[in-house]
Structure formats: C-alpha cells, structure tokens
Amino acid sequence: MSETATIPSATLLETRDITVAHSPDSDDAFMFYGLATNKVRVSGMRFTHTLSDIETLNREAMAGVYDLTAISFHAYPYIQDKYALLATGGSVGQGYGPMIVATRAYSTSEIKHQRIAVPGKLTTAYLVLRLFAPDIETEVVPFDQIIPQVVEGKFDAGLIIHEGQLTYDKAGLHRIVDLGKWWRTLTGLPLPLGGNAIRRSLGPDVIASVSTALRESIQYALDHRDEALAYAMQFARDLDVRLADKFVGMYVNERSLNYGEDGREAVHRLLDMGYRAGIIPRQASVDFVA
C-alpha cells in the first residue's frame, strides 16, 4: 500500500461529512489511525471523529447519533432498524475476553453470589456475564473506575474490559473467570465483543465507500504498526509500549479485516443465546454489509 491511500467515493459534487465514533482506547485508536490522520482518504468525504466510552456509544447509537459507530454486539438488536454491521472492524476474543476480578480468590460457584461492578448493561461483557451467572447482582460503574472501586472494597468483584485485562494484577486483584475462555469452552467459538455499525440511511454506495475506508484504515495500521502504535499510545491507559502492543494485537488483527465463518457464527450464537435467556428482549436480525 502507498503511504497514503485515496479511495474513490460514491458520487459527489460536494464534500460529505461522515460522523465517526469510537472508544478512546488503544485498540480502537490503532484501528482508526489511518482515517483519523488522513493516511486513508475518500474522495468527496470528510470524516469527523468523536471519542466516547463504549456504553455511551451504545446508548447514542439507539438515538442514531453517528453515521459510523463502534458498538458492543449486545447493543445491536436495539439498533438494528437504524444500523447494519460492517463486515470489518470487529474486536474478537480468541479464547480470551472480559474478566471477573476480585481482591480474594473466589471459586467459580462463589463468584456467582457476589455483588459485581459492571461497565454498562449494553456491553457484550455484561451479556456474557449474565449468560454465565443469570442471577448475579450487578451495578454499573464507569469502566475505568471498576478496578479502583474493587480495590477500595466498594464491590466484591468487578467485570473488566479494555486495558484492565492486562493490568488488574498490578492492583493486587485475582482473576476469577475469563469469560472469553468460558465462552470458548461452552461453544467452541471465539467471543465477538465489539463491531462497527453504519447507518442504513446512508445508502449502499456511501456504505460501500465507508466500509472500504475502514478496512483500508485497519490494513494501513497493520502494515505500519510502529507508527500506528505510537499514535495509539496516547490512549493506552497504564500500559507501556510492550503491553500496548500486546493489547492491540489481541483485538486488532486479521479478524478485524474479516470475522471469518466462525466469527460470524459466534455473533449469531451470542445474540440468539441472549434472546433465549431473556436478557435481550428482541431477536437479532444480523446482517453484515461491505
């Protein structure tokens, strides 16, 4: 790929603004590096970026705020009338994922009876937690406050996402359950955590151009790893370069370019299980667009 990729766009006499939203995390920053720094451009389009925590993005997607937005897969059934899923841009745990951590080493059965801090009830982490322990007591806490509040004793345990998956032990916490590993054992599938959804009303031509742009942004970051990682470091909470590189590699990789057959199956399975368990009130109609 050339140092800067320009993608022909659908149509356009005037520049069209495309609003983009994603989490302020090193993996999302890495994924969107090409677009955010104009290394990848689309003729006739201008991308404006908003960064916000994933639970806020899930809620804003329900209101149709952004053209292209990162979401938790758990949120998709609530927004499927307005948005479709892009075939690229996924974060998939391959035998790893959100973790339950605590100040003491609870057993798997004991942890199901504790009070646990969660990062939001539309997160995929929460959905999988409820599949693991349907009756567990939870309270929503901002994701970056979960580890501190568990350490302070405000909660018996916490459900951690993002970089906390690599730093919880520095706070003296025990990993009780890795829900990605639990899911793999239960289903034999990877755990699809987040994806990118695009507003259906943009129409097929614009959707195709934006989809290509996101794929090229991911490919650019993978091809120029050092510079993309340097950019992502500004969002790498409490991680040094080595750990940030590890974390980015966990969630931005070949599956971000293509979910794979098992990855797509996992999205369907996860949302179907959530619906059948009564956690999700409506059945998902999953369609991936490119």
C-alpha positions in Angstrom: 0.0 0.0 0.0 1.2 3.5 -0.7 1.9 5.8 2.2 -1.5 7.5 1.7 -4.5 5.6 0.2 -7.2 7.6 -1.5 -10.4 5.6 -2.1 -12.8 6.6 -4.9 -16.2 7.5 -3.4 -19.8 7.2 -4.4 -20.7 10.3 -6.1 -20.3 13.7 -5.1 -20.3 17.1 -6.1 -19.8 18.4 -2.6 -17.8 17.1 0.3 -19.9 14.9 2.6 -19.3 14.8 6.3 -19.3 11.3 7.8 -19.5 11.3 11.6 -17.5 8.5 13.2 -17.4 7.5 16.9 -15.3 5.0 18.7 -13.9 4.3 22.2 -10.8 6.2 23.5 -8.8 3.0 23.8 -5.6 1.9 22.2 -7.1 -0.8 20.1 -9.8 1.5 18.6 -7.2 4.3 18.1 -5.0 1.8 16.3 -7.9 0.6 14.1 -8.9 4.2 13.1 -5.4 5.6 12.8 -5.5 5.7 9.0 -8.7 7.6 8.9 -8.0 9.9 11.9 -4.7 11.1 10.5 -5.8 11.2 6.8 -3.4 8.4 5.8 -6.6 7.0 4.3 -8.9 9.4 2.4 -12.1 9.0 0.5 -12.6 11.4 -2.4 -15.7 13.6 -1.6 -15.9 12.6 2.1 -14.6 14.2 5.3 -14.6 12.0 8.5 -15.1 13.7 11.8 -14.3 11.7 14.9 -15.8 11.6 18.3 -14.3 9.5 21.2 -16.5 8.2 24.0 -16.8 5.2 26.3 -18.5 2.2 24.7 -21.6 2.2 26.9 -22.2 5.9 25.9 -21.7 4.9 22.3 -24.2 2.1 22.6 -26.8 4.5 24.1 -26.1 7.1 21.4 -26.5 4.5 18.7 -30.0 3.9 19.9 -30.7 7.5 19.1 -28.9 7.3 15.7 -26.4 10.0 16.6 -23.5 8.9 14.3 -23.1 7.6 10.8 -20.4 5.1 11.7 -20.1 4.0 15.3 -18.3 1.4 17.4 -20.8 -0.7 19.3 -21.0 -3.7 21.6 -22.6 -6.6 19.9 -25.0 -6.8 22.8 -26.4 -3.4 21.7 -27.0 -4.5 18.1 -30.6 -5.9 18.5 -31.6 -2.5 19.9 -30.3 -0.5 16.9 -30.7 -3.0 14.0 -33.5 -1.0 12.4 -31.2 2.0 12.0 -27.8 0.4 11.6 -26.2 -2.6 9.8 -22.9 -4.2 10.9 -19.9 -3.7 8.8 -18.0 -6.8 7.7 -14.8 -5.3 9.0 -13.8 -3.6 12.2 -14.6 -6.3 14.7 -12.9 -6.9 18.1 -13.0 -10.6 18.7 -11.5 -12.5 21.7 -9.9 -15.8 20.6 -10.2 -17.7 23.9 -9.9 -14.5 26.0 -12.1 -11.6 26.8 -13.7 -9.7 29.7 -12.7 -10.9 33.1 -14.2 -11.1 36.6 -11.6 -10.0 39.1 -11.7 -9.6 42.9 -9.5 -9.0 45.9 -9.8 -12.6 47.1 -9.7 -15.8 45.1 -13.4 -16.7 45.0 -14.3 -20.1 43.4 -16.4 -20.1 40.2 -19.5 -21.0 42.2 -18.9 -18.4 44.9 -18.4 -15.5 42.5 -22.0 -16.0 41.2 -23.3 -14.9 44.6 -21.2 -11.7 44.9 -22.0 -8.1 44.1 -20.1 -7.1 41.0 -19.4 -3.8 39.2 -20.0 -3.9 35.5 -19.1 -1.3 32.8 -22.6 -1.0 31.3 -25.7 -3.1 30.7 -25.4 -2.9 26.9 -21.8 -4.1 26.8 -21.1 -7.6 25.5 -19.2 -8.2 28.7 -22.5 -7.8 30.7 -24.4 -10.1 28.3 -21.8 -12.8 28.7 -21.7 -12.3 32.4 -25.5 -12.8 32.6 -25.2 -16.0 30.5 -22.5 -17.2 32.9 -24.4 -16.2 36.1 -28.0 -15.3 35.3 -28.9 -14.1 38.8 -25.7 -12.2 39.7 -26.1 -8.9 41.4 -24.6 -6.0 39.4 -24.2 -2.3 39.5 -23.0 -0.1 36.6 -19.7 1.7 37.2 -17.6 3.6 34.6 -15.2 1.1 33.1 -12.1 2.9 34.3 -13.3 3.1 37.9 -14.1 -0.6 38.3 -10.6 -1.7 39.4 -10.1 1.2 41.9 -13.6 0.6 43.4 -13.0 -3.1 43.8 -9.6 -2.4 45.4 -11.4 0.0 47.8 -13.8 -2.7 48.8 -16.9 -1.0 47.3 -17.7 -4.2 45.4 -16.9 -7.8 45.9 -15.7 -8.1 42.3 -15.5 -6.3 39.0 -16.1 -7.1 35.4 -13.2 -5.5 33.5 -12.8 -4.7 29.8 -10.2 -2.8 27.7 -6.6 -2.5 29.1 -7.6 -3.6 32.6 -7.4 -7.1 31.2 -3.6 -6.7 31.3 -3.2 -4.6 34.4 -5.5 -6.0 37.1 -2.7 -8.0 38.7 -0.8 -4.8 39.4 -3.6 -3.7 41.6 -3.4 -7.0 43.6 -6.5 -8.5 42.1 -7.2 -12.1 41.3 -8.7 -13.2 38.0 -11.7 -15.4 38.9 -13.1 -16.1 35.4 -12.0 -15.1 31.9 -15.4 -15.0 30.2 -13.8 -15.4 26.8 -12.2 -18.7 27.9 -15.5 -19.7 29.4 -17.4 -18.9 26.2 -14.8 -20.9 24.1 -15.2 -23.9 26.4 -19.1 -23.6 26.2 -19.4 -23.0 22.4 -16.1 -23.8 20.8 -16.2 -20.3 19.2 -14.4 -17.0 19.6 -16.1 -14.3 21.6 -17.2 -11.3 19.4 -17.1 -8.3 21.7 -17.5 -5.1 19.6 -18.0 -4.2 16.0 -18.7 -1.1 13.8 -22.3 -0.3 12.8 -23.2 2.0 9.9 -26.4 4.0 9.4 -28.6 2.3 6.8 -30.0 5.6 5.6 -26.6 6.4 4.0 -27.5 4.1 1.1 -25.5 1.3 -0.5 -22.9 3.4 -2.4 -21.9 5.5 0.6 -21.9 2.4 2.9 -19.6 0.7 0.4 -17.2 3.6 0.4 -17.1 3.9 4.2 -16.7 0.2 4.6 -13.7 0.2 2.2 -12.2 3.2 4.1 -12.4 1.4 7.4 -10.9 -1.7 6.0 -8.0 0.3 4.5 -7.5 2.1 7.8 -7.1 -1.2 9.6 -4.8 -2.5 6.9 -2.7 0.6 7.0 -2.3 0.3 10.8 -1.3 -3.4 10.5 1.2 -2.5 7.7 2.6 0.5 9.6 2.5 -1.0 13.0 5.1 1.1 14.7 3.7 4.5 13.7 0.1 3.4 14.4 1.1 2.1 17.8 2.9 5.3 18.6 -0.4 7.2 17.9 -2.4 4.7 19.9 -0.1 5.1 23.0 -1.8 8.3 23.9 -4.9 6.2 24.7 -3.1 3.3 26.3 -4.1 3.7 30.0 -1.3 2.4 32.3 0.3 0.4 29.5 3.9 0.5 28.4 4.7 0.0 24.7 5.2 -3.7 25.1 1.8 -4.2 26.8 0.0 -1.8 24.5 1.3 -3.8 21.5 0.1 -7.0 23.1 -3.3 -5.5 23.8 -3.7 -4.1 20.3 -2.7 -7.4 18.9 -5.4 -9.1 20.9 -8.2 -7.1 19.3 -6.9 -5.7 16.0 -5.8 -8.5 13.8 -6.8 -10.5 10.7 -10.3 -11.0 12.3 -10.7 -7.2 12.2 -10.4 -7.4 8.5 -12.6 -10.5 8.2 -14.6 -12.1 11.0 -14.3 -15.5 9.4 -17.1 -18.0 9.2 -16.8 -19.0 12.9 -16.7 -15.3 13.9 -19.9 -14.6 12.2 -21.5 -17.7 13.6 -20.4 -16.6 17.0 -22.2 -13.2 16.6 -25.4 -15.1 15.7 -25.0 -17.6 18.5 -24.3 -15.0 21.2 -27.3 -12.8 20.4 -29.6 -15.8 20.0 -28.5 -17.2 23.4 -29.1 -13.8 24.9 -32.6 -13.6 23.4 -33.5 -17.2 24.5 -32.2 -16.4 28.0 -34.5 -13.4 28.2 -31.6 -11.0 28.5 -32.2 -9.4 25.1 -35.9 -8.5 24.6 -35.9 -8.8 20.8 -34.4 -11.3 18.4 -31.5 -10.1 16.4 -31.6 -10.0 12.6 -27.8 -9.8 11.9 -26.7 -8.6 8.5 -23.1 -7.7 7.6 -22.6 -5.2 4.8 -19.5 -4.4 2.8 
